[in-house]
Amino acid sequence: MKIVRDWLVTLISLVGLMLGVLLLMSPIPVGLVVITASLAALLCVNARSRHMLQAARSRWRKINRTVHRVEKLLEHRFKKLWTVISSTRPHNDDHSG
């Protein structure tokens, strides 16, 4: 049952990402909210997306610093999402760079 739920959330998240990209063209920045929510849901259920984020954080310092700032904001408000994002920290975790 969990596998079906995870596939369903992944499918809805991917549709949400496509919808968010289309909504970026609207005068109100609703697309950013939709994209952010879709990426958060995708990270929570999809191991491949977590691996891709970890690889991006290892490769590009600016992405790592930005995600680290988001981690600090999420730490007390959204425990589940914070746990998932903090698990993608690169092995050479350097935030000062």
C-alpha positions as CSV (number, residue, x, y, z in Angstrom):
1,M,0.0,0.0,0.0
2,K,2.9,2.4,0.8
3,I,4.4,1.8,-2.7
4,V,1.1,2.7,-4.3
5,R,0.8,5.9,-2.2
6,D,4.5,6.8,-3.0
7,W,3.9,6.4,-6.8
8,L,0.7,8.4,-6.6
9,V,2.4,11.2,-4.7
10,T,5.3,11.1,-7.2
11,L,2.9,11.3,-10.1
12,I,1.0,14.2,-8.6
13,S,4.2,16.0,-7.8
14,L,5.4,15.7,-11.4
15,V,2.1,17.1,-12.6
16,G,2.4,19.9,-10.1
17,L,5.9,20.7,-11.4
18,M,4.6,21.0,-14.9
19,L,1.6,23.1,-13.8
20,G,4.0,25.3,-11.7
21,V,6.1,26.0,-14.8
22,L,3.0,27.0,-16.7
23,L,1.8,29.2,-13.8
24,L,5.2,31.0,-13.8
25,M,3.8,33.0,-16.8
26,S,0.9,34.4,-14.8
27,P,1.1,37.9,-13.3
28,I,0.9,36.5,-9.8
29,P,3.8,34.2,-8.8
30,V,1.6,31.2,-7.9
31,G,3.9,29.0,-9.9
32,L,6.7,29.4,-7.4
33,V,4.4,28.1,-4.6
34,V,3.2,25.2,-6.7
35,I,6.8,24.2,-7.7
36,T,8.0,24.5,-4.1
37,A,5.2,22.3,-2.8
38,S,5.7,19.8,-5.6
39,L,9.5,19.5,-5.0
40,A,8.9,19.1,-1.2
41,A,6.5,16.3,-1.8
42,L,8.8,14.6,-4.3
43,L,11.7,14.8,-1.9
44,C,9.6,13.1,0.8
45,V,8.7,10.1,-1.2
46,N,11.3,9.6,-3.9
47,A,14.8,8.3,-3.1
48,R,16.0,9.2,-6.6
49,S,15.1,12.9,-6.1
50,R,16.9,12.9,-2.8
51,H,20.0,11.4,-4.4
52,M,19.9,14.0,-7.2
53,L,19.6,16.8,-4.6
54,Q,22.6,15.4,-2.7
55,A,24.6,15.2,-5.9
56,A,23.7,18.8,-6.8
57,R,24.6,19.9,-3.3
58,S,28.0,18.2,-3.5
59,R,28.8,19.7,-6.9
60,W,27.6,23.3,-6.5
61,R,28.4,25.3,-3.3
62,K,25.8,27.9,-4.0
63,I,23.0,25.3,-4.1
64,N,24.3,23.8,-0.9
65,R,24.4,27.1,0.9
66,T,20.8,27.9,-0.3
67,V,19.5,24.6,0.8
68,H,21.3,24.9,4.1
69,R,19.5,28.2,4.7
70,V,16.2,26.5,3.9
71,E,17.1,23.7,6.4
72,K,17.5,26.3,9.1
73,L,14.1,27.8,8.4
74,L,12.4,24.4,8.3
75,E,14.0,22.9,11.4
76,H,11.3,23.9,13.9
77,R,8.3,24.2,11.6
78,F,8.3,21.2,9.3
79,K,10.2,18.3,11.0
80,K,9.5,15.7,8.3
81,L,10.6,17.9,5.4
82,W,13.6,19.1,7.5
83,T,14.7,15.5,8.1
84,V,14.4,14.6,4.4
85,I,16.4,17.7,3.3
86,S,19.0,17.4,5.9
87,S,19.6,13.8,4.8
88,T,20.8,15.1,1.5
89,R,23.7,17.0,2.9
90,P,26.9,16.2,1.0
91,H,29.6,14.2,2.7
92,N,32.0,17.1,2.6
93,D,29.4,19.4,4.3
94,D,31.0,22.9,4.0
95,H,28.5,25.8,4.3
96,S,31.1,28.6,4.6
97,G,32.3,28.2,1.0
